[in-house]
Amino acid sequence: MNPKPQKVVVLPCSGIGKVYGALARETTYELMDRVRPGMVVTACLPLLVVEDPETRQLVAGNPVITIDGCPKSCARKCVEAQGVTPRETIQAMDFYKAHKDCKPDGIAELDENGRRLAAMAADEMAPVVDALVAGGEK
């Protein structure tokens, strides 16, 4: 009998009011809902900060990818503060640098370019998720 495949926890930053924070969150939703449904889960980052037991267990028991909206890397630091090293750490700005034709705009909600960029970013992250679910490295 094969063991149940792991889930990959993707934790985006909470960069409220910042376009790259919105891009991090939208990329996570794209991964969960369209690209790898059933394989990717997320959690509320502040729950991790306040050491919610369920959130801590989720992060400790599964491979984690963080997506930060700025160089302060709050999502990565919150995971590391729990004694967990993310398997992959991503800066949302890097997606834009790779696809400058899709400059995102918007704060609470991304514009069309931002949504397109989030979709491309999620597609690019799919092989990393696949490798982590399979139990390997990215």
C-alpha positions in Angstrom: 0.0 0.0 0.0 1.4 3.4 -1.0 1.4 6.1 1.7 -0.9 9.1 1.2 0.9 11.8 -0.8 1.9 14.8 1.2 0.3 18.2 0.7 2.4 21.2 0.0 1.7 24.2 2.2 2.1 27.5 0.3 2.3 30.5 2.6 2.1 33.9 1.0 3.0 37.1 2.8 0.2 39.2 4.3 1.5 42.3 2.5 -1.8 44.2 2.8 -1.9 47.3 0.7 1.1 46.2 -1.4 0.8 45.0 -5.0 3.4 42.2 -4.6 1.7 41.0 -1.5 -1.5 40.7 -3.5 0.5 38.9 -6.2 1.8 36.4 -3.6 -1.7 35.7 -2.4 -3.2 35.4 -5.9 -0.4 33.1 -7.0 -1.2 30.8 -4.0 -4.9 30.8 -4.9 -4.0 29.9 -8.5 -1.9 27.0 -7.3 -4.6 25.7 -4.9 -7.6 26.2 -7.2 -6.4 25.7 -10.8 -2.9 24.3 -11.1 -2.6 21.7 -8.3 -6.0 21.4 -6.5 -5.9 18.8 -3.7 -2.1 19.0 -3.6 -1.6 22.6 -2.4 -3.0 24.0 0.8 -2.5 27.3 2.6 -3.0 28.7 6.0 -3.5 32.1 7.6 0.0 33.4 8.2 -1.0 35.3 11.4 -2.3 32.0 12.9 1.3 30.7 12.5 2.6 33.9 14.2 0.3 33.3 17.2 1.3 29.6 17.3 -2.1 28.2 16.5 -1.6 24.4 17.2 -3.3 23.2 14.0 -1.4 25.7 11.8 1.9 24.7 13.5 1.2 21.0 12.9 0.3 21.7 9.2 3.6 23.5 8.7 5.7 21.1 10.6 4.2 18.0 8.9 4.4 19.0 5.3 6.8 20.7 2.8 6.4 24.4 2.8 6.9 27.0 0.1 6.8 30.7 1.1 6.0 33.5 -1.3 7.1 36.9 0.0 6.0 40.3 -1.4 9.1 42.2 -0.4 12.7 41.6 0.7 11.7 41.7 4.4 10.7 38.0 3.8 8.1 37.9 6.6 6.4 34.7 5.4 9.8 32.9 5.3 10.8 34.3 8.7 7.5 33.3 10.3 8.0 29.7 9.2 11.6 29.6 10.3 10.5 31.0 13.7 8.6 27.8 14.1 11.7 25.8 13.6 10.8 24.8 10.0 12.9 25.5 7.0 10.8 26.2 3.9 11.7 23.9 1.0 11.4 26.8 -1.4 11.3 30.6 -0.8 10.1 32.9 -3.5 10.0 36.6 -3.9 6.9 37.7 -5.8 9.0 40.5 -7.5 11.0 37.8 -9.3 7.9 36.7 -11.2 7.5 40.3 -12.5 11.3 40.5 -13.3 10.8 37.4 -15.5 7.7 38.8 -17.2 8.0 42.5 -17.4 5.2 42.7 -19.9 2.8 41.9 -17.0 3.4 44.7 -14.6 0.8 44.2 -11.8 -1.3 46.9 -10.4 -3.9 47.0 -7.6 -3.9 46.6 -3.9 -6.9 44.8 -2.6 -7.4 43.1 -6.0 -5.0 42.7 -8.9 -5.6 44.1 -12.3 -5.7 42.0 -15.4 -1.9 42.0 -15.8 -1.5 41.0 -12.2 -4.0 38.1 -12.5 -2.2 37.0 -15.7 1.2 37.2 -13.9 -0.2 35.2 -10.9 -1.4 32.5 -13.3 2.0 32.3 -15.0 3.8 32.2 -11.7 1.5 29.3 -10.5 2.2 27.4 -13.7 5.9 27.9 -13.2 5.7 26.7 -9.6 3.9 23.4 -10.6 7.0 21.3 -11.1 8.3 22.3 -7.6 5.0 21.3 -6.1 5.0 18.0 -8.0 8.5 17.1 -6.8 7.7 18.0 -3.2 4.4 15.9 -3.2 6.4 13.0 -4.6 8.7 13.2 -1.6 11.7 14.6 -3.5 13.4 17.9 -3.7 12.5 20.6 -6.1 
